[in-house]
Amino acid sequence: MTDPVAQPVPAGYLGDFSVPAFAAGWLAAFVGFASSFAVIIQGLTAMGASQAEAASGLMALSIAMGLCAIILSLRTRQPISIAWSTPGAALLAATAMPAGGFPVAVGAFLVSSTLIVVAGFWKPLGRAVAAIPAPLANAMLAGVLLGLCLAPVKAVAEAPAQGLLIIATWALVARFRRLLAVPAAVVVTIAIIALTVDVGSIAPGALWPNPILVMPDFTIAGLVGIALPLFIVTMASQNIPGIAVLNVNNYRPAPGPLFSATGLFSLLSAPFGGHAVNLAAITAALCAGADAHPDPARRYWAAVVAGIFYVLFGLAAGAATAFISAAPPILIQAVAGLALLGALGGALMGAMAGAEDREAAIVTFVVTASGLSFFGVSGAFWGLVAGGAIYGLSRWRRNGA
């Protein structure tokens, strides 16, 4: 099959635009942004980013994934949906701030992005990531997500009325339209914040987009504790499933060029505080499914429209971050936790699916979730190391039997 990434955009592609594609693209962008931007802010803040730097990172990610989706979708005439790495942001939120602060994190973002670019061009690296046992990769992700997913319960303990209202909204809306459950919880949270926080205390200058260039600092601890786990989580939990969603919907793009493209846009966003963009999975199903258009050849416009709205949302990143920063942290963490419950459930199922690898997966999960840190290296890396050791021993034992 001809590489679709290399094909030029045919003349007259505007004729493929449709109302269903526009609706699907708008919904995908709204769900993608509203359901997880709190996770992004939480992750960047945990890495030492100031409010202004977190806003800059959110804006850079939004614009990067929007432009990447527009370019790839028009170039391939396939619905190539792009998202920021929500599991990667959850990893950052669960990792202790590195010595050296946010510049060290930005250095790690650049290294991780470079590895994604290389993984697309150099097949051995891509195969090495794909060769990481799925139970271990899922267990590491589950361990990373657990802390944030406990936040809704903690919110009820700290602010019972507000926490219960947010959770009740999420649960009730999920009964009718699951994709809108987290955005509905976000709307309720915003209303609570507006009623309880002195919005006038927010400096007007913080509401406008203000890209901030962060000079990176490269350290061994940042490489091992942030860059490598971020690379693995982004590839294993986002890029590879993103290709799978496209394949399920009968699209067959060449994976390598898509991986490299997302890595390149991640590189461009990293100096401004963006951690990673990648192929989307959940919102990809919205853009690649029949609801986007009965004709599969015209669905790519859904991903293009989503990309346009991501760019527009990015221009409002300053206002979103300023508003969120004025709120009680536990409420934002609660919304982030609700947004990640589905990912946690999927990761746990993938980790525990095979009885023969369950012990190694549990070790990976427990060590990762413990928050263990040695030599400034986060628990996600040590969880993968510990689980990998148990996995190797169990394979050796079975082969020697």
Rosetta blueprint (number, residue, H / E / L):
1 M L
2 T L
3 D L
4 P H
5 V H
6 A H
7 Q L
8 P L
9 V L
10 P L
11 A L
12 G L
13 Y H
14 L H
15 G H
16 D H
17 F L
18 S L
19 V H
20 P H
21 A H
22 F H
23 A H
24 A H
25 G H
26 W H
27 L H
28 A H
29 A H
30 F H
31 V H
32 G H
33 F H
34 A H
35 S L
36 S L
37 F H
38 A H
39 V H
40 I H
41 I H
42 Q H
43 G H
44 L H
45 T H
46 A H
47 M L
48 G L
49 A L
50 S L
51 Q H
52 A H
53 E H
54 A H
55 A H
56 S H
57 G H
58 L H
59 M H
60 A H
61 L H
62 S H
63 I H
64 A H
65 M H
66 G H
67 L H
68 C H
69 A H
70 I H
71 I H
72 L H
73 S H
74 L H
75 R H
76 T H
77 R L
78 Q L
79 P L
80 I L
81 S L
82 I E
83 A E
84 W E
85 S L
86 T H
87 P H
88 G H
89 A H
90 A H
91 L H
92 L H
93 A H
94 A L
95 T L
96 A L
97 M L
98 P L
99 A L
100 G L
101 G L
102 F H
103 P H
104 V H
105 A H
106 V H
107 G H
108 A H
109 F H
110 L H
111 V H
112 S H
113 S H
114 T H
115 L H
116 I H
117 V H
118 V H
119 A H
120 G H
121 F H
122 W L
123 K H
124 P H
125 L H
126 G H
127 R H
128 A H
129 V H
130 A H
131 A H
132 I L
133 P L
134 A H
135 P H
136 L H
137 A H
138 N H
139 A H
140 M H
141 L H
142 A H
143 G H
144 V H
145 L H
146 L H
147 G H
148 L H
149 C H
150 L L
151 A H
152 P H
153 V H
154 K H
155 A H
156 V H
157 A H
158 E H
159 A L
160 P H
161 A H
162 Q H
163 G H
164 L H
165 L H
166 I H
167 I H
168 A H
169 T H
170 W H
171 A H
172 L H
173 V H
174 A H
175 R L
176 F L
177 R L
178 R H
179 L H
180 L H
181 A H
182 V H
183 P H
184 A H
185 A H
186 V H
187 V H
188 V H
189 T H
190 I H
191 A H
192 I H
193 I H
194 A H
195 L H
196 T H
197 V L
198 D L
199 V H
200 G H
201 S H
202 I L
203 A L
204 P H
205 G H
206 A H
207 L H
208 W L
209 P L
210 N L
211 P L
212 I L
213 L L
214 V L
215 M L
216 P L
217 D L
218 F L
219 T L
220 I H
221 A H
222 G H
223 L H
224 V H
225 G H
226 I H
227 A H
228 L H
229 P H
230 L H
231 F H
232 I H
233 V H
234 T H
235 M H
236 A H
237 S H
238 Q H
239 N H
240 I H
241 P H
242 G H
243 I H
244 A H
245 V H
246 L H
247 N H
248 V H
249 N L
250 N L
251 Y L
252 R L
253 P L
254 A L
255 P H
256 G H
257 P H
258 L H
259 F H
260 S H
261 A H
262 T H
263 G H
264 L H
265 F H
266 S H
267 L H
268 L H
269 S H
270 A H
271 P H
272 F H
273 G L
274 G L
275 H L
276 A L
277 V E
278 N E
279 L E
280 A L
281 A L
282 I H
283 T H
284 A H
285 A H
286 L H
287 C H
288 A H
289 G L
290 A H
291 D H
292 A H
293 H L
294 P L
295 D L
296 P H
297 A H
298 R H
299 R L
300 Y H
301 W H
302 A H
303 A H
304 V H
305 V H
306 A H
307 G H
308 I H
309 F H
310 Y H
311 V H
312 L H
313 F H
314 G H
315 L H
316 A L
317 A H
318 G H
319 A H
320 A H
321 T H
322 A H
323 F H
324 I H
325 S H
326 A L
327 A L
328 P L
329 P H
330 I H
331 L H
332 I H
333 Q H
334 A H
335 V H
336 A H
337 G H
338 L H
339 A H
340 L H
341 L H
342 G H
343 A H
344 L H
345 G H
346 G H
347 A H
348 L H
349 M H
350 G H
351 A H
352 M H
353 A L
354 G L
355 A H
356 E H
357 D H
358 R H
359 E H
360 A H
361 A H
362 I H
363 V H
364 T H
365 F H
366 V H
367 V H
368 T H
369 A H
370 S L
371 G L
372 L L
373 S L
374 F E
375 F L
376 G L
377 V E
378 S L
379 G H
380 A H
381 F H
382 W H
383 G H
384 L H
385 V H
386 A H
387 G H
388 G H
389 A H
390 I H
391 Y H
392 G H
393 L H
394 S H
395 R H
396 W H
397 R H
398 R H
399 N H
400 G H
401 A L
